[in-house]
């Protein structure tokens, strides 16, 4: 029957089949490459996106439809090419026809349409969904029968019908965030990465060390306590008796403002207002502790080590700073932990965690023997620190700007080595 068809008609038919093959090939690539979040958004306002979303809800049926259509067309093209080649070149036409069809399918029906579809998945996918939707209904019995046989063979090979989609690992997700150009501006990308870092960071990395905790000693004279309450910039303060190890409660400054202004506050009333202290383990991750703060409706926790000894204090603000960057209620710049002083010079608080400083400024200061800059410099000096002392650690020149009465380094000027300067 095919022998009676003229060569020109056969060539036209082959061209049409190549176009149809390109249609199915590009459809598959486009629909599988569409961003699912964008598709979900577009489906509410674009008909083609809605149809594409419906097709992707049953991917096995969609893939079956595309493969059935593409294979049927390619086989038909192969048969027509064979007849046309024999008509044109005789027995040698088999070789010529096979070579021609192989290159034609690769170039015009595979590589070119798939590359274009990968570059413009929404443009192709939304338009072609109008054609694939009725085709899916028309060829449903054939696709269903094909999938039935395929699933039966897979079961014989021990492959379950549905395999759970493998979740992205944390590192894969991190790479996806870094490489995703849609996350602009860069601050949004940094926040996403910082959120993932919370799983690796412990409370000890961000807490206020024990010796720097601002707290009230209930055994002090009342004028001393009153002055401390008036002068503090903090909203919550631990209250202890004799030693910081004996915390009796947490004071929320807001609850005493009226009493403080009316001069009706005393130690007895202060004790009644205190909230029960909340202790958290030093080994807890920042992500876990943030959930605990939310569940227990707390914003401050006293950090204890494995022996139950107080080692520091952490607030919800300390954790949030690891996500969005620094913010402070302390007047002026003194509340900030990192201040760019001059070109390639930074003033940092002595209590800042070394890990946090390394991450924010892309440094690599050692963290083996100390957790804070104060501890790092003191460990290096092997002596009590004094103002204007300077040391060089891992190429970073550190000049002590302030030391407290308790010989704690409170502020340091750091200049990184040449290869880290911006």
Residue pairs with C-beta under 8 A, 6 or more apart in sequence:
2 10
2 79
2 80
2 83
3 83
3 87
5 83
7 84
7 87
7 88
10 80
10 83
10 84
10 87
11 84
13 80
14 77
14 80
14 81
14 84
14 101
17 73
17 74
17 76
17 77
17 80
18 77
18 104
18 105
18 108
18 109
19 108
20 69
20 73
21 70
21 73
21 74
21 77
21 105
21 109
21 110
22 108
22 109
22 110
22 112
22 113
23 113
23 128
23 131
24 66
24 69
24 70
24 73
25 70
25 109
25 110
25 113
25 114
25 117
26 113
26 114
26 116
26 117
26 124
26 128
27 66
27 117
27 124
27 125
27 128
27 132
28 63
28 66
28 70
28 114
29 113
29 114
29 117
29 118
29 121
29 124
30 117
30 118
30 120
30 121
30 122
30 123
30 124
30 125
30 128
31 52
31 55
31 56
31 62
31 121
31 125
31 128
31 129
33 117
33 118
33 121
33 125
34 52
34 56
34 121
34 122
34 125
35 121
35 122
36 56
38 122
39 49
39 52
39 53
39 56
39 122
40 53
42 49
42 122
42 126
43 49
43 50
43 52
43 53
44 50
46 126
47 130
48 125
48 126
48 127
48 129
48 130
49 122
49 126
49 129
51 126
51 129
51 130
51 132
51 133
52 125
52 126
52 129
54 133
55 62
55 129
55 132
55 133
55 136
56 62
60 147
61 136
61 140
61 143
61 144
61 147
62 132
62 136
64 143
64 146
64 147
64 150
65 132
65 135
65 136
65 139
65 143
66 132
68 139
68 142
68 143
68 146
69 135
69 139
74 105
74 109
77 101
77 105
78 101
81 97
81 98
81 100
81 101
82 93
82 94
82 97
82 98
84 93
84 97
85 93
85 94
85 96
85 97
85 100
86 93
86 94
86 97
87 93
88 96
89 96
116 124
117 124
117 125
136 143
151 161
154 160
154 161
155 161
168 176
170 196
170 199
173 196
174 193
174 196
177 183
177 189
177 192
177 193
177 196
178 189
178 193
180 189
183 189
183 192
191 323
191 324
194 322
194 323
194 324
195 287
195 323
197 322
197 359
198 285
198 286
198 287
198 290
198 319
198 322
198 323
199 285
199 286
199 287
200 285
201 285
201 286
201 322
201 355
202 282
202 283
202 284
202 285
202 286
203 280
203 281
203 282
203 283
203 284
203 285
203 286
203 289
203 301
203 303
203 312
203 314
204 282
204 303
204 311
204 312
204 353
204 371
205 286
205 353
205 355
205 356
205 371
206 286
206 314
206 318
206 319
206 321
206 322
206 353
206 356
207 282
207 303
207 311
207 312
207 313
207 314
207 318
207 353
208 312
208 313
208 314
208 318
208 351
209 311
209 312
209 351
209 371
209 372
209 374
209 375
210 244
210 310
210 311
210 312
210 313
211 406
211 408
212 351
212 408
213 238
213 244
213 312
213 313
214 232
214 234
214 237
215 237
215 238
215 239
215 240
215 244
215 247
216 225
216 228
216 229
216 237
216 238
216 239
216 240
216 251
217 225
217 240
217 241
217 242
218 225
218 239
218 240
218 241
218 248
218 267
218 270
218 271
219 241
219 242
222 266
222 267
225 267
225 270
226 260
226 265
229 237
229 253
229 256
229 260
229 265
230 260
232 253
233 329
233 330
233 331
233 335
234 253
234 329
235 252
235 253
235 254
235 329
236 250
236 251
236 252
236 253
236 299
236 300
236 315
237 250
237 251
237 253
238 244
238 247
238 249
238 250
238 251
238 277
238 300
238 302
238 313
239 247
239 248
239 249
239 250
239 251
239 270
239 274
240 246
240 247
240 248
241 248
244 310
245 309
245 310
247 277
247 302
247 310
248 271
248 274
248 277
249 271
249 274
249 275
249 276
249 277
250 274
250 275
250 276
250 277
250 278
250 300
251 270
251 273
251 274
251 275
252 273
252 275
255 273
256 265
256 270
256 273
259 265
259 269
277 302
278 296
278 298
278 300
278 301
278 302
279 301
279 302
279 303
279 304
280 289
280 292
280 301
280 302
280 303
280 304
280 314
281 303
281 304
281 306
282 303
282 304
282 305
282 306
282 311
282 312
283 306
284 292
286 319
286 322
289 301
289 314
289 319
290 316
290 319
292 298
292 301
293 299
293 301
293 316
293 319
298 316
299 315
299 316
299 317
300 313
300 314
300 315
300 316
301 313
301 314
301 315
302 310
302 312
302 313
303 310
303 311
303 312
303 313
303 314
304 310
304 311
305 311
317 327
320 327
321 327
322 356
326 336
326 337
326 338
328 335
328 336
329 335
333 339
336 349
337 348
337 349
337 351
337 352
337 356
338 346
338 347
338 348
338 349
338 352
338 357
338 360
338 361
339 346
339 347
339 348
340 346
341 347
341 413
344 415
344 416
344 421
344 422
345 413
345 414
345 415
346 361
346 413
346 414
346 415
347 401
347 411
347 412
347 413
347 414
348 357
348 373
348 411
348 412
348 414
349 373
349 410
349 411
349 412
350 372
350 373
350 374
350 377
350 402
350 408
350 409
350 410
350 411
350 412
351 372
351 373
351 374
351 410
352 372
352 373
353 371
353 372
354 365
354 366
354 367
354 370
354 371
354 372
354 373
354 376
355 367
355 371
357 363
357 365
357 373
358 364
358 365
358 367
361 416
361 420
362 420
363 396
363 416
363 420
364 394
365 376
365 393
365 394
365 396
366 376
366 393
366 394
369 375
369 376
369 379
370 376
370 378
370 379
373 398
373 409
373 412
373 414
374 408
374 409
374 410
376 393
377 385
377 391
377 393
377 398
377 400
377 409
377 412
378 385
378 409
380 391
380 393
381 389
381 391
384 407
385 400
385 403
385 407
385 409
386 400
386 403
387 400
387 401
387 402
387 403
388 399
388 400
389 399
389 400
390 397
390 398
390 399
390 400
391 397
391 398
392 398
394 417
395 416
395 417
395 420
396 414
396 415
396 416
396 417
397 414
397 415
398 412
398 413
398 414
399 412
399 413
399 414
400 409
400 411
400 412
401 410
401 411
401 412
401 413
402 409
402 410
402 411
403 409
403 410
404 410
